[in-house]
């Protein structure tokens, strides 16, 4: 492929911009094989209005005080499968447990959750953290689902003390 990662990211942006921090994380995740470019790109395309649907939860503003004013969009990858299965299992376990006649039926119902979890349009995963602006989204960082708001805030604050490292 002759196109660089930067060119590929720029090709999916409509009016959004990204920080050098976001780019470096994106580059690391893709080059290390921890995430697939297309999984991240699809969610950015959705946020940029280039894609009508998403396979993950709808974007949302952070509710906590620390990241107030910032938004997050889930990005799904294979390493998120166990978390999504557990979320579904926690939700459906009481009914499965109550309505199963024997261990075999119980196990069949539990195993049936796996494809249901993968097909869900409300999958959870890691986050693209961004700020909405009149001129477009500003993609700040990629955060692991288990990071605290203060960890995300400190990383953003450390690397984005000014606009010198904002790319478009």
C-alpha positions in Angstrom: 0.0 0.0 0.0 1.5 3.3 -1.0 -0.8 5.5 1.0 0.6 6.4 4.4 -1.5 6.2 7.6 -1.7 9.9 7.8 -3.1 10.1 4.2 -5.6 7.4 5.0 -6.8 9.2 8.2 -7.0 12.5 6.3 -9.1 10.9 3.6 -11.8 9.9 6.0 -12.0 13.3 7.7 -14.6 15.8 6.4 -14.0 18.7 8.6 -12.5 17.1 11.7 -9.0 17.5 12.9 -6.8 15.3 15.1 -4.0 15.8 17.7 -0.6 14.4 17.3 -1.3 12.3 20.4 -4.4 10.8 18.6 -2.3 10.1 15.5 0.5 8.5 17.4 -1.9 6.2 19.3 -3.7 5.3 16.1 -0.3 4.5 14.4 0.8 2.4 17.3 -2.4 0.4 17.6 -2.5 -0.3 13.9 1.2 -1.1 13.4 1.4 -3.3 16.6 -1.7 -5.3 15.4 -3.6 -4.4 18.6 -6.4 -2.8 16.5 -7.4 -2.9 12.9 -7.4 0.3 10.9 -10.9 -0.3 9.5 -12.5 -0.7 12.9 -11.3 2.8 14.0 -11.8 4.3 10.5 -15.5 3.2 10.4 -16.3 4.9 13.6 -14.5 8.1 12.5 -16.4 8.0 9.2 -19.6 7.7 11.2 -18.7 10.7 13.3 -17.8 12.6 10.2 -21.1 11.9 8.6 -19.7 9.7 5.9 -21.3 6.5 7.2 -25.0 6.2 8.1 -24.7 3.5 10.8 -22.3 2.2 13.4 -21.8 -1.2 15.0 -21.1 0.2 18.4 -23.0 2.3 21.0 -24.0 5.8 19.9 -21.5 8.5 20.7 -22.1 10.3 24.1 -20.8 13.1 26.1 -18.8 12.2 29.2 -21.0 12.5 32.3 -18.3 13.1 34.8 -16.9 16.4 35.9 -13.4 15.7 34.8 -14.1 15.2 31.1 -17.1 17.5 31.0 -17.6 18.9 27.5 -15.8 16.0 25.8 -17.4 13.2 23.8 -16.5 9.5 23.3 -17.3 7.0 20.6 -16.8 3.3 21.1 -14.5 1.5 18.8 -14.8 -2.3 18.7 -12.1 -4.9 18.2 -11.8 -8.6 18.8 -10.3 -8.1 22.3 -13.6 -6.5 23.3 -15.6 -9.7 22.6 -15.3 -11.1 26.2 -16.5 -7.8 27.7 -19.5 -7.7 25.4 -20.4 -11.3 26.1 -20.1 -10.7 29.8 -22.4 -7.6 29.5 -25.0 -9.6 27.7 -24.6 -12.5 30.1 -25.1 -10.3 33.1 -28.2 -8.9 31.5 -29.8 -12.2 30.4 -28.4 -14.7 33.0 -31.4 -14.5 35.4 -33.9 -15.4 32.7 -31.7 -18.1 31.2 -31.1 -19.6 34.7 -34.7 -19.5 35.6 -36.1 -20.9 32.3 -33.6 -23.7 31.6 -34.8 -27.2 32.3 -31.4 -28.8 32.6 -27.6 -28.1 32.4 -27.5 -28.9 28.6 -30.3 -26.4 27.8 -28.6 -23.8 30.1 -25.3 -24.2 28.3 -26.9 -24.0 24.8 -28.6 -20.7 25.8 -25.3 -19.3 27.2 -23.4 -20.3 24.0 -26.1 -18.7 21.9 -25.2 -15.3 23.5 -21.9 -15.3 21.6 -23.2 -14.6 18.1 -25.9 -12.3 19.6 -23.2 -10.3 21.3 -21.1 -10.0 18.1 -24.2 -9.0 16.0 -25.3 -6.4 18.5 -25.4 -2.7 17.4 -24.6 -1.7 21.0 -21.2 -3.2 21.3 -18.9 -1.6 23.8 -15.2 -1.2 23.4 -12.4 1.3 23.7 -13.0 5.0 23.0 -12.2 7.7 20.5 -12.2 10.8 22.8 -13.0 14.0 21.0 -14.3 17.5 21.3 -17.2 18.8 19.1 -16.6 22.2 17.6 -18.4 24.4 15.1 -15.7 23.7 12.5 -15.8 19.9 13.1 -14.6 17.3 15.5 -11.2 17.4 17.2 -10.0 13.9 17.9 -7.9 14.1 21.0 -7.0 10.6 22.2 -7.8 6.9 22.1 -8.7 5.5 25.5 -9.0 2.0 26.9 -12.4 1.3 28.3 -10.9 0.6 31.7 -9.1 3.9 32.0 -10.4 6.4 34.5 -11.5 9.8 33.6 -8.6 11.4 35.4 -6.1 9.2 33.5 -7.6 10.3 30.2 -7.7 13.9 31.3 -4.1 13.9 32.4 -2.9 12.4 29.1 -4.9 15.0 27.1 -3.6 17.8 29.4 0.0 16.6 29.1 0.1 16.4 25.3 -2.3 19.1 24.3 -1.2 22.2 26.2 -1.6 24.2 23.0 -2.8 24.0 19.5 0.6 23.5 18.0 0.0 19.7 17.7 -3.4 19.8 16.0 -3.4 18.4 12.5 -6.0 18.6 9.7 
